[in-house]
C-alpha cells in the first residue's frame, strides 16, 4: 500500500509491514530459478479467525517469503519467521470458507526459488486446547523440583520438552510429575483430536541461586607500590577461581586460597562457584602499580589503521572521489552491508574539496579542522534510500555519521535521510537540509546537534526528530514527535498539531570530543566545555570553547589489539582512540581514571565474549565516551556498559561523565544476549544520543524472541541524570527503568518488541498486560520528560497489548509533557498513554496524544 509521506508507518524489517516485500526486490536483482520439490508445507487452523502457514525446506534457507491472496483481496507479502527450521506465518481476519491462494519464495544455497501455488480453505473450529500450566511455577529454587503439568481441557494430552526446544505432537508424552534436578527450561503443548493445539507454554527453573559476585580489597586502581589483594564472596561455602593475565576464569583456573600479591600492573579476574548453585558473574579489577607520570608517550601523527581514509586538499578530486565511491559501493546495500563487519572513516584535512560523499553503513565522515568552516565540501554529504530493495524508504539507514564540516550543496539542498544511530554534528549547511528520501518515502530518524542550517531544514516524512543546540533558518514538517532544545529558528511548541516541542535552552550540554589537526600537522582531540542553558551552536560566534589533548596521550586501538592491551593502556593513564573495526573482548574494559576520553570513529564495535561485561566506568569525574557500538556477544552479559558501581554517591555536576553517540545492539549481526545494555549508577551523567536496539531483523538465526535476548535497554540509578536524544527499542521487558531522583529526558523514541509470542508470556504484573516502555521507579519524587513517543507493532501476535507506554508515580514532582503512542499498521494495542490516562492506540497508524501528565 502506498501511503502519504505525511502519514508514514515504521515497519522496519517485516516485509508485510513495509510498503512491499524485499523479496520482490530480490527477484529483480537475482532472477528466479525453477521451483524444486525440496520442502514440505502446510496450513494449520489455529482458531476461528487465524491459520498458520508452515514451510520447512530440506536445505536450511537464509529467508522464506510467503505470498497470499485471501478471498480474492490484495496480494500480501511477508518474510516468514524461522522456528527451529520451520518457517511460519500466522494469517488473521479469516472466516469460515475463506480461501487462501498462497505460494513461497525461498533461498537455497545462494539462488532463490518460487513454488507453485497452493490452496487452503478455512473451516469451522472449536476453541483451542487450554494452555498447559506448571506447578510449582517457574522461578529460582534452592533444591530440585518435582513439576506437575496440567491443562483444563478434559481429555487433552500434553507433550513436553526439557531442553528449551519447542514441543510437538512427537515430543515426550506427559504421564505424571517430572523431576527438574538442575536448571532447565520446560516447554509444553496441549493436544486433543478435533481441537487446535494449545499455545506453547514455558517455565524456566533455576535450581540453586547464583553465587555472589566476588569483591576485591583493595579495589582496583593506581597504587605507588605492590598490593596484597584479598578476594571474597558473600556466599558461604563457595570457592573462588581467578586469573592474573586478564583472561576469563573458569572452574579449572587457579584456586584462591588466600591474599595474592600484585607486584606489577595487571588485571585480576575472579569467579565464585558452589555445588548446586549457578556460578557467579566474573568480577574484574585492574591494578596500576608504580608512580608513572601518565600515559607512555604516543605518536602525535599516529597510524589510524587500514580502514581510515585521510584526504588532503592537494590530492586530485578524482582520486578522492574514486575512494569515496569504492567505500560507498561496499557499504551501501541494505541487505548485504547492514550486518557486515566492514567499518570505515573518511577524514578531510582543512581545505576545500569538490566531491560528493554518499554515506553507507558504518561510515563516519568528518572534517579535521578545529571548527566546521575549516573544511568545506563543495558538493554533498548524502544519505538517501539508495537501494532498489529500500523501495524508497529510509527506515533502515542506521549507523552512519557526519561531523565538523561546512557544505555548499550542489543543488542548494543537502539530503540526510537517516534512521537511528546516524548523528549529524557540528555541521554548517550553507543552504537547505532535507531529512527525507528523494522519493518522499518513510523515514525514522534522527538527531542533529551543534549545527547550523542557513536555509530550511525539512523533515517531511520523518516520524520523529530531535535537534539540540543548533541554529536553523527555518523548519518545515512534523509527523508524530519533533523536539527541539536550544535551537533558534525552530518552530514554537504546538503539540500535537503540529507535533512540535520546543525548549528554549538545553539545561546542561557538552558537545562531543573530536579529532582535529593543528597548524603544525599534529593530531589533537578537542574537548568542548560544559554549557548550561545552552542555545545555538557552540561555534556560532567563534571557536568552540574548550581545551585540547595531544594524540601523544591517546592509545590508538587498531586491528590486533586485545582487551588486555587496551586495559594496560587505560591503567597506564592513556586515553583511547578506537579506529574502525571489530574488537572482541575476553575481559571487561575498566575505565578508572577521571577525565578519560574514549573516542571512536567509523563505528568501532566492541563484542564481549564469554559473558563478560564490555566496559565499566568508575564513579569519577569527567569521563567522555563517544562513537562506540556495543554489540552483545552470544553468551549473556549482565550489562554491556556500566557507569559507576552500584551505590555510587559522588557528585559530578561540575564535570559530568558524558555518553554520546554510544549505541547498543542485541542480535542482528550475531545472536547476542545481554540482560541490560546500559546501567548508569553515577550521578549527573549526560546521556546525549544513544540508540539501544534489540534486533527485529538481521542475519538468519540472530534475531527472535529466544535467539536475541535482552530485558532492558537502560537502567538509571544515579541522581540528576539528563538524557537528550534517547532511542530505545524492542527489549523484552521495560525498555527504560529510571530509579534516580531528578532525572530529565528531552526526546524519547521507542518501539516495543515486535516478536512477543503471546500475552501470557508478556505480563509485567498479574493482570497488567505487557511492560511499559519507560518506567519511573515508585519511590522517585522528581522527574521530568518532554517529547516522548512509543509505538507498538506486535506482528507475530496482533492480539498482544500493553496496558500503558509510560508508567510513573503519581506525585506532583514527576511531570511528562507531549506524549504520543502509535499502533503501527494497527498490529496490537497500547491501551493507555501514561498510567491510566490517555486513549487507546487508534486504527490507521495515527497517534494517541497526551499533552501533560499530571
N, C-alpha and C positions, 0 to 999 in steps of 0.2 A: 504494500500500500504506500502511495506517495503522500507525504504529509507536508503541510505548510511549514517552512522553516521557523515560523513563529510559534509552532506547537510541536517541538521535537520530542522524540522518545529515546531515552538512553537504553539501548538494548545491545550491550557491547559484543557479546560473543555468541549468543544464541541466534542461529540463523533465522528462525522464525521471528525472533524478537526484533530483528532489523528489517530494513525495507525489503530485502530479498536475500536469498541464500548465497553464502560464499561458494557453495558447490556450483552454482551457475557460473560464477567467475572462473572456477577451476576448470570447468568444461571448456570455457572459451580459451583458456590458456593451454590446456594439455590435450584436449580432444577426449573422446570416449571410446574405449575398446569394447569389443563384443562381450555380452554378458556370459558368465560362466556358472555352472551348477556346482559351486563350491561353498554353499551356505545352506542353512536352514532358516526358515522364517515362519511367523505365525502371528495370530492376533488372539489375545485373551480378554474376555469380557471382565472388567473389574467391578462394575456396578451398573445401575440402570442408565447412567449417562456417560460412562467412561470405558474405554478399551485400551489395552496396552499392545503396541506393535513391537515384536521382538525380531531381531536379526542376528544370527550367530554365524560369522564366517569361519571356515575351517582354517584359514590363514589369518593371523592377527592383522587387523586393519588399523591404520592411523586415524581414519574417520569413516563414519557411515552417515549418510543423509537419507532421510525419508521424505518422499513427496506424496501428498494425498489430496484427493478431492472427495468431500463429503456431500452426498446428495446433490451432486452437480454444482456445488458452490465453487468459489475461487480456489485455485490450487494453493496449498500450503507447503512450505519447505522448512525442514528442521534438521539441525545437526543432532543426532541421537546421542544418548548418554551411555557410556560403556560401563556395564555392570558385570565384572568378572568375565569378560569375553563375550557377553550377550549385550548387544546394543539395543536400547529400549527408548520408546517414546509413548507417553500416555496421551490419548486424544480425548477431549471432553466435549460437552454440549451435544451428546448423541441422544437419540430417542429410538424407541423400538422401530425396527425396519429401516433405519438409516444405513445406506450402502456406502462403504468406503472403497474407492478405487485408489490403490497405493502401489508404489514401487520404490526402489532403492538405488542410490549411487554410493559405491564403496571403493576404498583404496585397497590395492593388493600389490605389495612389493614394488611400489612406485606408480604404475598406471592405475587408472580408476575405471570402474565398470558400471554399467547400468543393468538392472534386472528387468525381466518382463513385468507387466502389470499384474496385480493380484486383486482379489475382491473379498470383502468381508461384509456381512450383514449383521447389524446389531440386533439382538433379540431381548426377550424378557429375561429378567434376572431377579433373584431374590437378594436379600441383604447378604453381604459377605460374612464369613465366619468372624466371630468376635476375636480381636487381637489377644494373643496369649499374655498372661501376666505371670510375674515371678514372685515367689515368697521364699526367703526374705528378698526385699527389693535390692537392686544394685547398690553398691556402696563399698566402703572400706571396713573390713572386719579383721580382728586380731588373729582369728583361727579359721580353719577350713569350715565351709558351709555346706549344708545339705539343702538343695534348692528344689522347690516344687514348682512346676509349670502347669497352668490351667487355662481353660477358655470357657466362657459362659455359654457357648453354643453346644447344646446337647448333641451327642453322637459324633462330634468332631474328633479328629486325631491331630496329634501335634508332632511335627518333625523339628529337630533342633541341631545346632552345631555348637561346638565349644572352642573353635579356633578362629572365630571372628568372621568366617565366611557366611555368605547368605544361604539360608536353608532352602531346600526344595523338597518336592514330593519324594525324592530318593534319599534324603538325609536320614539320620538316625531317628527311629521311631521312639517317641517318649512313652515309657511304660511305668514310670514311677520316679520318685525323687532321685536326683543325680548329685553326686559329690563334686564339690568345687574345692579341691585341696590347695590350689595355688591361684595366683592372679590370672584371670582369663575373662574373655567376653563370650557370653552365651546369647545365641540368637534363636528365635523360634517362630514358626508359622503354623497356623491352624488350617486344616483342610476338611472338607466334607463334600461328598458327592452331591451335585445339584446346586451348590453354592460357590460363589467366588472365594478364592483363598483369602485368608485374613492378611492384614498388613504384617510385615515382619517386625517383631519387637526385639529390643536389645537390652541386655543387662550386663554391665561391666562390673566385675567383682575384683577388688583389690584386697588380697589376703595378706595381712601384715602391713602396718603403716610404714612409710618410708623412714629410714634412719635420719636423724637430724644432721644437717649440713655441718661439716667441720668448721671450726674457727681457729684463727692464728693469734698467738700472743708472743711478741708484739705484732701489731698489724703490719702489713706490707707498707713500704715507704723508703725514704732515703735516710741512711744512717752513716755516721762517720766511721764506725768500727764494726767488726763482725758481730752478728747477733746469734743468740741462742733462742730458738723458736719452739714454742710448745703448741701442739695441735690437739684439739679436744672436740668432743661431740657430746651433746646433751642426752643422747640415747644410751642408757646404761647397758653394759654388756656387749657393746659393739666394738669392732676393731677398725683401725684406720690404715689405709694403704696410701702411699704418697710417692711422688716423683720430684726431683730437683732439677730436671733438664727441660721443664716446660711441657713434657708430653702428658697425655691424659692417663691418669692412674686407673688400674684395673685390679681385680681380685688377686692377681699374681705380682703386683708391684711390691715395693719394699714395705714390710710391716712396720708401722710406727710403734716403738716400744718405750720412747722417752724423748726428751728435748733433743732437737737436732741442731747442729752448728751450721750457720750460713756465713762462711768467711768472706765470700765474694758475691758480686751481683748475680742474682739468679731468681727464677720463678719457681715457687713451690706450689704444687697442686696436690689435693688430697680428696679422698672419698672414704665414706664410712659404710661398713657392712655389718649385717647381723642376720643370722639364720632366721628365716620366717618373715623377714621384713624386706621391703624394697630398698635397694641401695640409695644412699643419699645423692644429692646433686654434687657435682665436682666443685670444690672451693679452690680459689686461686689467690696467691699473694706474691707480689714482686718486691724483692728487697734490693735496693741500690746501696752498695757498700762502698764507702770512701768519701773523700771530700772533693769530688770532681767539681770543677768550676762550671760545668754545664755540658751541653751537647758537644761532642768532639767536632771540630770544625769540618763542615761540609763544603762542597763547591758552591760558589755564587753563580756559576754558569753550568748547572748540572745537566746530565743526560736524562731527559724526561721519558725515555723508553721508546720502543718502536711504534707505539700507537698514538704518539703526539706529533702532529704536524705543526711546524713553526714557520710562518710565512714572513717574508721581508719585502717591503715595497720595491726593492731593487730587482726582485725576481720578475721575469716576464709574466704578464697577466695570463697568458695561455698556459704556462706551466702550472700556475696556481690553480687555474680553472680545471685543468685535467685532473689534478689530485682531488679537488673538491668533488668532481663528478664521479671519480672512481670510488671514493669513500661512500658517496650517496648511493650509488648503484648497489654497493654491498650491504647498505644499511636500510634501504627504503622499504622492502617488501613486508607487508603486514603479516603474511603467512609464514615466511621463512626467516625473517630477521628479528621478529618481535621477541622471540625467546632464545635467540642465538647468543653465543659467547663473545662476539666481536664488540670492541669498545674503541672509541676514537675521540680525539680532541683536535680542534682547529684553532690555533692561536696566531693572531696577527700582531706583528710588531707595529709600533707607532708609524703612521703614514697613511696614504690614501691608496685605495685598491678599486679597480673597475672589474668587479667579479660579482657573481651571484652564488650563494651557498644554499642549496636545498638541504635541509637538515633532517637526517634519518634517525633511526633508533640509536640510543646510547651514544649520541654525538653531542659534545659541548663545543660551542662556538664562542670565542671570547677575544676581546682586544687586550693587548698588553700595555696599554697606556695607564697612567695614574688616574686619568679622567676619561669619560666616554669620548669626548671630542678629539682625543689623541689618535684614535683610529677611525678612519672614515671609509665606509663602504659605499661607493657609487654604484649601486646595484640593489640587490635584495638579499635578505636573510629569510628564507621561506619555509613554512610548513603548510602543506595542503593535503587534501585527500588524494595522495599521489597515485595509488594503485587501482587497477581495474577492480580488484577484489573489494576495495573500500566502498564501491558503489556510491561515491560522492559524499560519504560521511567521514567525520573525523573523530569517531568515538574511541579509537584505539591508538591515537597519536600520542603515546606515552614516551617518557624517558628521553628527553632531548632538551637543550637549553641554549639561550643566547644571553650574552653579558658584556657590558663595558665597551660599547661601540656606538658610533653615530652612523646612521643610514640615510642616504639620499635615495629614496626608492625610485626605480627606473620609470615607473608609471605614475608616480605620485603617491602610491599606497603600498605599504609592506604587509604581507599576509603571514599571520602566525596562528594557524587554525589547529590548535592543540587540544589534547585532553589533559589528564593528570600528569604530575611529575615532569612538567615542562616549563620551568621558570623563565621569565623574561625580566632580567635585572639590569639596572644601570645602563639602559638603552636610550639613545637620543634619536628618535624617529622624526626626521625633518620632512614631514608630510603626514599622511593618514596611516592608521594601523587597522587592518581588517583581521578580526579574530575568528572568522568563519570561513569555511571552504568556498572556493570559487563557485561550486555547484549549489551553494546555499544549503548544503546537507547538514544533518545533525552534528553537534559538537558538544563536548562535555569537559570544559576546562574549569578554571585556569587561573593563572597568577601573574601579576605584574608588581614590581617594587622598584623604588628609587629610579624612576624613569621619567622621560619627557616625551610627549607626543605633540608636535606643534599644530597638527590638524585635528581630525576627528578620529577617536577610537570607537569602532563599531563592533558590537557583539553579534547582532542579528540572530543566528541560530544557536548560539551558546546557551546551554541550560542555566549555567551559573558561572560567576567570575568574581575574583577578589583583586582589588587594586589598592596598594599601600604606598603612602609617602611618595607620590608622583605628581606630575603636572600634565594636565590634558587640555588641549584646545577646546574639545567638547567630547561628549559621549552620546552614542545612539544605540538603543537596543535594551532588551530586558525580557527574559522568558520566565524564570522562576525565582532567581536569587542572585542579584547583582549587589555587591557590597564594596564600599569604598571607605578608607580611613586616611586622613591626612592628604587628601588629593584635590587640590584646587582644579576647577574645571569639571569636576564630577557633578552629576545631577543631584538635586536635593532628595532627601528621604521622602518617598511617596508610597511605600509598601502598603498594599500589594499591587497597586495599579498606578504606575508601573512598579515592578518589584525591586525598587532601589532602596538601599540602606546606606546612609552617608554619615560617618562620624567626622567631625571637623578636624580632629587630630588623632594620631595614634598614641596611646598613653605612654608606652615605652617601646623603643625600637633601636636596633643596631644592625646596620646592614652587613652583608657578608664580607669575610676576608677574601681578598682576591690577589692573584698573581699579576705583577707588572714588571717592566724592565726600566731601569733608571738611565740617566744620561751617560753613565759610564758603561752601559751594556750589561750590567749585572742585574740578576733577578732578585726581586724582593716581594714580600707579601704585605699588603696594606691592611690595616685593621681600623675600620671606621669607628668613630666614637659613639658612645651611648647617647641617644636622643630621648628627651621626654616631651610629650605633647607635640610630636613632630608633625610638620605639614610641608609637603613638597619634597622634591628630590634633594638629597644631601649636597649635591654639586650644582644646584640650580643657580647659586650666586657665587660660584667659585669652587675651588677644590674641596673635596670631601674632607672634613676634619677627622683627624685620627693620627695614628702612628704606624710605622712600618718595621718589619723584621727582615733581616738579610736571609737569603737562602742558605747561608752558611750555618744557620741554626735549625735547618729542616733536614730530616732524613727523607730522601726521595724513595718511595716504595715502588718497586718495579717487579716484573716477572722474575720469579726465583726467590723472592722474599717469603719468609715463613712467619708464623705468629711469634716464634722465638726471636727472630731477628728484629721484628717490629717492636716487641716488648723490650728488648735490650735497648733500642734507640729511645723509647719512651723513658725507660728507667735512667738513662744517661742524661735526660733533660732535653732531648730533641723534640721539636715539633714534627708533625708528619705531613708529607705531601704525597698523596696517592695518585699514581698515574693510571691511565685507562687499563683495565684488566680484571681478571677474576682471581680472588685470593681466598684460598681455603685456610681455615683456622682450626688447629687442633688444640688451641688453648685460648682463653679469654684475653683480649687486648685490654690492658689495665692503664687507664689514663689517671695518674695520681697527682700530677703537679698542677698548681694553679696556673691559669693563663696559657695552657697548652692549646695550640691550634692543630686541628685535624682537617685538612683541606684536600678535596678530591676534584679531579677533572675527568671528563669522559666516562662518568658513571662507574667508577671502580666499585666492584661488587664483592662484599665480604660474606663468605659462606661458612658458618660454624659446622664443624664435623663432630661426630660422637656425642652430640647433645650438649656441648659447651655453650655458654652464652657468648655472643660475638664480642661485645665490648661493654666495659663498665667504667664509669667515671666517678672519681672520688667526690666527696662533698667539699669542693674547693671553689675558689673564685674563678670566674672569667674564662672557662674552657669554651672554645668555639669549634663546633663540628659542622662542616659544610660539604655538601656534594657527595654523599656516600649512599650506596644502595646496599641494604642488609637483606640477604636472601636466605631464608631458613633452610637448614640442612635436612637431610632425610631422617635423622634421629632427633626427637623432640628436644628443643631448648626451652628452658623455663622463660627466658626473655632474650631478645636479640640485642637490645641496648638498654642499660640501666644507668640512670644519672643519680648518683648519691646512694649510699647503702640505706637499707630500711632504718627508719628512725632519725634520719638526718635532721639537724635542727639549727645549723648555722644560717645566718642571714647573708644574702648576696645582692641586695638591691643596688648597691653602688657599682657592682661588677658582676652581672649575672652570667651564668652559662647560657649559650645560645645554640640551638639546634636549627639549622637552616638548610633547606633543600636536602633533607635527610629522608630517605624513602625505605619502605619495608615491603617485602614480598614473601608470601607463603604460597608455594605452588606456582604452576605456570611453566617455569623452566625445568624445575625438578620437584619431586613430591615432598615439599617442605613441610615442616611441623615446628610450631613454636607456640607455647601457651599464651604468651603475651609478647607483642612486638616491642613496645616501648614502655618502660616504667620510669617515672620521674619522681624521685623521693626528695630531691633537694628543693629548697625554697627559691623563689624569684626567677626560675628558669623562663627563658623566652623560647617558645616553640614557634618558629617562623617558617611556615610552609613545609608540611610533611604530607606524604601520601602513604598510608598503611593499607595494604591491599592483600586480601586473601583471594587467590585466583578464582575467577569464574570461567576461565578458558586457558588454553596453552597447549603444550606438548602432551601427546597421548599418555595417560596414566599419571599425570602430575597434578590433576585437579579433580575435585569431587568431595563429597561430604566426609568420606573416610580417608581419601588419599592426601588431601592438604588440610591439616587441622590447625586451628588457632582459635582460642576462646575470645580474646580481646585485643584490639589494636593499641589502645593507650590507657594506661592507668596513671593518674596523677595523685600522688600522696603529699607532695610539697605544698606549702602555702604561697600565695601571691604569684602563682604561675600564670603567664599570659600566652595564649595561642592566637596567632594571626595567620590565618590560612590553614585550616585543619581539614584534611581529607582522609576519611577512614571508611573502608568498605568491606563488606561480605564476611566479617568474622562471625563465629558460630554462637556467641553469646552477646553480652553487651559490647558494642563497638568501642565506647569510651566510658570509663568509670572515673569520676572526679571526686576524690576524697579530701583534697586540701581546701583550706579556707582561702577566701579572697581571690579565687580563680576568675579569669576572664577569657572569653573566646570571641574573636571577631572573625566571622565567617566559618561555617561548618558545612561540609558536604558529605553525604553518606548514602550508601546503598546497603540495605540489609542483605543477608545471604540469599542468593538465588535458589540454592540447592537444598533447602530444608525438606527432608523426605516426608515428614508428616507432622501434624500438630503435637501429637503426644510426645515426640522427641524434642520439642522446642517450646518448653514452658519455663518461664523464669521463676514461677511460684505456683502452688496449687491454685487453679482457677484463673491464672494470668497467662494469656496466650503470648508467646514469643518473648523477646527481650527488647527493651528499649535501646535505641541507638546511642543515646547519650544519657548516662545516669549520674546524677549528683548524689553523693552519699547522704544518708538520712541525718547525719549529725552536722552537716555543713550549714552554716548560718549566713554566709556571704558568698555570692557567686553571681556573675552577670554575663550574658551572652547576647550577641547581635547577629542576625542574618544566618539562619540555620535551615538547611533542607535535608530531609530524609526520605528516601524513595524505596519502594518495595517492588520486586519482580520475582514472585515465587512461582517460576515457570515449571519447576519439577512437580510441584503440587499446589495448584492455584487455590485450593481450599484453605491453605495456611493463612493465618493472620497474626499481626502483632497488635497488642492492645493499645500501645502508645509508642510514639517515636522518642519522646523526651520524658524523663522521669526525675522529678526534683522534690525536695522537701517543701512543704507549704509554710514558708516563712518570708516575711517582708524583705529580707536581705538577699533573697535568691530571685533574680529577675531575668526573664528571657524576652527578647524582642524580635519580631519579624521572622516567623517560622512558617515553613511550608512542608507538607507531606504530599507525595505523589505515588499513585499505583501505576507503574509503567506498563502500558498495554493492558491495564486492569487485570494483572496477574496477582491475585491475592489482595489483602486489605491491611491498612493501618487504621485502627478503629478511632483513635483519638490522637490529637497532635501532641499534647503535653498533659501528663497526669490524666484527669478526667475531662479536660477541656479541649475544644476544637472538634471539628466534624470528621466523619469517616472519609477516607480517600474516595474520589469520585471516578466514574467511568470517563473514558475519553482522554486519559493521561493529562488531566488538569489538576492543579494543586488545590489542596485544602489549606487555607491560610489562617494564621492567628497572629495578630499584631503584638499583643503584650500578654505576659503572664507573670505574676497575677495581675 
